[in-house]
């Protein structure tokens, strides 16, 4: 038992050393260490599309042409997007010879160049599926759902070859009750497989229901007017319905476009060619005269010193430009192996070089201790300005998360906000006295 305890103590010491090494290595958390050329951080869309224009392609069955018209109406004047005017057809998922037709779809996708794919299918899937034994699987049965799930996953993996952002639109509510029940089960499958494949699922079901959650051919359009949104077949959409259908894609796509543009300003996020394109002067690493790392201005350039993890003392030196050079290290762990003998293991710790601009920025933020929002803007000459502002009042006051903001709770989640006393939406009776008014009741006049 004592040997076992001694082994646990040695293992705990080893883990503590590794944790301390990681915490003592700030360069590991630099943007250059977190993002590669093809793996962008914190954005669903690539921040660097070719020619700064996102190519958008629409895929699907009979729903897709109407969805394409709605997307054209939503993004027709947006110079950031180039929407292909031809739909790539997907005949269906429950159709015969599905695997053979998927091979043809793979060739069609390989011949296209797109950054964003919008997919909507399922209209033609309310049919029985032929199983491997040649027998027909009843619509909606457990065997039917298993085979349908396999086919949905197979279809989604086709888009993996293009490394594009995929927005997968679910089925809307349908007029027939049996078809509507099947549509909800299909949406459950699509939602699950989209999440597992890293795609965004667009819910189009709740947006076309009435106040009771049932099917209705009429409903409010984007301006709030009651319009005919569905055709007489109880499945397809009218032109206002297609515009509203595209609105649910628009709600997800526009924030992703803004986030992708914001991430272009993160230092060292893209490759050198991409950084030169958005910041042409960034290659010159001479600090500005007002910079803390400029020669002869203020204090000396900040130099990060660390103790060598292998047991020796080391320091990260800088040259005249203020850049911190690469300083790798290693740690040696001694553990007791399964055979009872002491063994040594070496772990390499990578500390890449840090540019002077990043060192100066982090030094200013650590020294000032300010908490606030970072503002980033570009001026002429390819120069990027970065600053931060702090809210007035209590600096340590935390901000609400986006999901707790009043507009999100009211307009997105549909919650009823608690009315404030005296406000127009306060319908309590009897009304509460207005404690915010400075008016005082008139004093009674003496009788003369």
Secondary structure, DSSP 8 states (H G I E B T S, - for coil): -HHHHHHHHHHHHHHHHHHHHHHT-GGGGSHHHH--SS--SS-SS-S--GGG-EEEEEEESHHHHHHHHHHHHHHTT-TTEEE-SS-EE---SSSTTHHHHHHHHHHHHHT---SEEEEE--TT--S-EE-TTS-EE-TTSHHHHHHHHHHHHHHHHHGGGGT-EEEEE-----SSHHHHHHHHHHHHHHHHHHHHTT-EEE--SGGGB-TTS-B-SEEE-TTS-EEE-B-TTSSSB-HHHHHHHHHHHHHHHHHHHHHHHHHTTSTT-S-HHHHHHH-GGGG-----TTSTTSTTSSS-----EEE-TTSSEEE--B-TT--B----EEEEEEEE-TTS-EEEEEEEE----B-HHHHHHHHHHHHH---SEEEEEEETTTEEEEEEE--SS-TT-----GGGSHHIIIIIS-------TTSTT---SS----SS------------
